[in-house]
Amino acid sequence: MVFSSFEFLACFLPLFLAAYYLSPGRLRNLCLFAFSIGFYAWGARKTPAYAALLLASIAVNWAAGVMIGRSEKPSAKKAWLAAGLAADFGALVFFKYSYFLRILPFKLILPIGISFYTFQSASYLIDVYRGDAAAERDFVRLGTYISMFPQLIAGPIVRYTEVSSQLRERTYSLQGFVSGLKLFVLGLGSKVVLANQLGTLWTDVKTAGAASVTVPMAWLGILGYSLQLYLDFYGYSLMAAGLGRMAGFELPRNFDSPYVSVSMTEFWRRWHITLGAWFREYVYIPLGGSRRSPARNTLNLLAVWLLTGFWHGADWNFIVWGLFLFASMLIERLFLRELLDRYRLIGHLYMLVMIPASWLIFASGSLTEALEYAGRLLGLGGPPLYRADWKEALSRSWELIAAGIFCSTEIPERLYRRYGESPAAYALLAAVLAASIYCLYRGLNDPFLYFRF
């Protein structure tokens, strides 16, 4: 079940909201927990054991957290932490990486959201071990944190310390509910009206084959994918934040207009913010961060970006993608960043190349495919099958491209902050909702790109 489906919008969400707000305050965590497990079980109905896997993960982390909190000896605390993390990452490695690591001769169906809820569970245990968070003795409360359906399957990755107080007591108001509903509608429009339709540019190029299209069409294809990926994931994050707010939670921000960045370093401070914060807190800083020698710091950065690439997928293109990000940021740190920050126009031109190059590696099924596509972007290869392909694609998609670029800037958010309560804003939200429902009614392609990670 995805947020942009009639079964969620017309059935699950109304039922959840009715049950949630009719429940006494002390039972609302239980209600949210039950609906979250139901939401996950429906999504995993073809592999029902994966819902049991989620429940088992919650039970293991609850028990490990309680034992870490009870243990007085540091060695015992460390042993329980190691046991909990071994269970968390053991399941992740088995289901996501066993074929790549040749543990199994075949690929397993990836449990939805396992990369996200594993990172949340691990951060909880580490924070309890460090003393940054108290062990949660209430099973339902911890289960609600790990399985909360607004962010269960594609983030944002929430640390327990960020929501622990809200799990105990939270504020409800009509204003907060309406604010959450508005965020949800904006996210739905970003996902359904823009991202899904822009994705056809990339699909058209992939279907024809990079070697068969013109250079302009190849650039339109990777532009379409770049916009689709951002508006898809950003839209999902907005919907997650809106659903959380309707339930009385404030979830952390996951994007900050990354496409206006002037360097890859800045880009990754603005893109998937909670994932970057997780790696910084639990990998980079424990390895020594920037406190060590320049050589050791470089190794720390290499570890972070290799793991970032590998977290996204068990394939060589993701590892190369991580290495590409590491090399880009290392070069920027050594000599390029100052120039890019000082002359922002140069920085924006630089990112017009770096962002598509990065996503090309990310999106390609193999390194050979990525190199072939890159060659076509540079005008290499044989003649195209149809020289007017880009003109036809642009004639039917230029409005979507323009809207996608506009929505990738900081301007819409600034306008929303200033005029979000005006009648015009509510009229626009109604139009976005109507357009989204129309697109869903038409049965147009509706993938969530980040579900596979």
KADALIN-V603250 format. One record per pair of residues at least 12 apart in sequence whose ideal C-beta (glycine too) atoms are under 8 Angstrom apart, sorted by the first residue. I is the first residue (numbers start at 1). GAP is how many residues later the second one is. Records with the same first field share a line. If there is no record, write none. Layout:
I = GAP, GAP
//
This chain:
1 = 38, 41, 42
2 = 41, 444, 446, 449
3 = 181, 184, 185, 188, 233, 236, 240
4 = 184, 187, 188, 235, 432, 436, 442, 444
5 = 435, 441
6 = 434
9 = 431
12 = 23, 27, 30
13 = 230
15 = 20
16 = 15, 19
17 = 229
19 = 12, 16
20 = 12, 15, 227
21 = 151
28 = 219, 220
29 = 111, 112, 115, 138
30 = 110
32 = 112, 116, 117, 215
33 = 107, 110, 111, 114
35 = 114
36 = 108, 111, 112, 113, 116
37 = 14, 17, 18, 106, 110
39 = 110, 113
40 = 14, 72, 73, 107, 109, 112, 113
43 = 69, 110
44 = 67, 68
47 = 62, 64
50 = 61, 62
53 = 38, 58, 61
54 = 57, 63, 92, 93
55 = 88
57 = 30, 31, 34, 60, 61, 64, 89
58 = 63, 81, 84, 85, 88, 89
59 = 80
60 = 24, 27, 28
61 = 23, 26, 27, 60, 63, 64, 81, 85
62 = 74, 77, 80, 81
64 = 16, 17, 19, 20, 23, 61
65 = 19, 59, 60, 63, 70, 71, 77
66 = 69, 70, 71
67 = 13
68 = 12, 13, 16, 57, 60, 61, 67
69 = 59, 65, 66, 68
70 = 65
77 = 52
78 = 51
81 = 44, 45, 48
84 = 37, 38, 41
85 = 37, 40, 41
88 = 30, 33, 34, 37
89 = 29, 33
91 = 23, 27
92 = 22, 23, 26
94 = 14
95 = 13, 15, 16, 19
96 = 14, 18, 19, 218
97 = 213, 217
99 = 215
100 = 214, 215
101 = 213
110 = 342
112 = 41, 339
113 = 39, 40, 41, 338
115 = 196, 338
116 = 35, 36, 37, 38, 39, 41
117 = 29, 30, 35
119 = 38, 156, 159
120 = 25, 26, 37, 38, 39, 40
121 = 25
122 = 160
123 = 34, 36, 37, 155, 158, 159
124 = 12, 18, 21, 22, 35, 36
126 = 156
127 = 32, 33, 34
132 = 29
133 = 27, 28, 31
134 = 30
136 = 24, 28
141 = 26, 27
144 = 23
145 = 13, 15, 18, 19, 22
148 = 96, 101
149 = 94
150 = 89, 90, 91, 93, 94, 97, 99, 101
151 = 89, 93, 100
153 = 298
154 = 79, 82, 83, 86, 294, 296, 297, 299
155 = 82, 85, 99, 117, 119, 120, 295
156 = 81, 84, 85, 95, 96, 97, 98, 117, 118
157 = 117, 118, 120, 121
158 = 93, 94, 116
159 = 119, 122
162 = 90
163 = 86, 88
166 = 82, 83, 84
170 = 78, 79
171 = 77
172 = 76
176 = 69, 70, 72
177 = 68, 69
179 = 63, 66
180 = 61, 62, 63, 64, 65, 66, 67
181 = 61, 65
182 = 60, 238, 247
183 = 55, 56, 58, 59, 62
184 = 54, 55, 58, 59, 62
185 = 57, 244, 247, 248, 251
186 = 49, 52, 56, 230, 243, 246
187 = 47, 48, 49, 50, 51, 52, 53, 54, 55
188 = 47, 51, 244, 245, 248
189 = 46, 243, 244, 246, 247
190 = 41, 42, 44, 45, 48, 217
191 = 40, 41, 44, 45, 48, 257
192 = 43, 243, 244, 247, 248, 252, 254
193 = 239, 242, 243, 246
194 = 33, 37, 41, 206, 209, 210, 213
195 = 32, 33, 34, 35, 36, 37, 40
196 = 32, 36, 243, 248, 249, 250, 251
197 = 200, 203, 242, 247
198 = 26, 29, 30, 33, 199, 202, 203, 206
199 = 25, 26, 29, 33, 246, 248
200 = 24, 197, 245
201 = 19, 20, 22, 23, 24, 192, 196
202 = 19, 20, 22, 23, 26, 161
203 = 242
204 = 13, 17, 189
205 = 12, 13, 15, 16, 17
206 = 15
208 = 177, 181
210 = 159, 162, 163, 165, 166, 171
211 = 161, 165, 170, 171
212 = 172, 173, 174
213 = 163, 171, 172, 173, 176, 177
214 = 170, 172, 173, 175, 176
215 = 161, 162, 163, 164
216 = 174
217 = 167, 172, 173, 176
218 = 155, 158, 159
219 = 137, 158
220 = 170, 173, 174, 177, 181
222 = 134, 137, 138, 151, 155
223 = 133, 178
224 = 173, 177
225 = 134, 138
226 = 33, 129, 130, 133
227 = 174, 177, 178, 181
228 = 176, 221
229 = 130, 134, 220
230 = 25, 28, 29, 178
231 = 173, 176, 177
232 = 215, 216, 217, 218
233 = 21, 22, 39, 216, 217
234 = 20, 21
236 = 212, 214
237 = 16, 17, 18
241 = 12, 13
252 = 21, 22
253 = 20
254 = 18, 19, 20
255 = 15, 16, 17, 18
256 = 13, 14, 17
257 = 13, 151, 152, 153, 156
258 = 12, 13
259 = 92, 96, 149, 150
260 = 88, 148, 149, 150
261 = 86, 90
262 = 78, 79, 82, 84, 85, 86, 88, 89
263 = 69, 73, 74, 77, 78, 84, 87, 88
264 = 61, 64, 65, 68, 87, 90, 94
265 = 64, 67, 68, 72
267 = 84, 87, 88
268 = 57, 61
275 = 33, 36
279 = 25, 28, 29
280 = 24
283 = 20, 21, 24
284 = 16, 17, 19, 20
287 = 12, 13, 16
288 = 12
298 = 32
301 = 25, 28, 29
302 = 24
304 = 22
305 = 17, 18, 20, 21, 24
306 = 13, 16, 17, 20
307 = 15
308 = 14, 17
309 = 12, 13, 14, 16
310 = 12
311 = 142
312 = 50, 141
313 = 139, 140
316 = 50, 51
317 = 44, 45, 47, 48, 49, 50, 53
318 = 44
320 = 41, 47, 50
321 = 37, 40, 41
324 = 33, 34, 37
325 = 33
328 = 26, 30
356 = 21
357 = 17
360 = 13, 14, 17
//
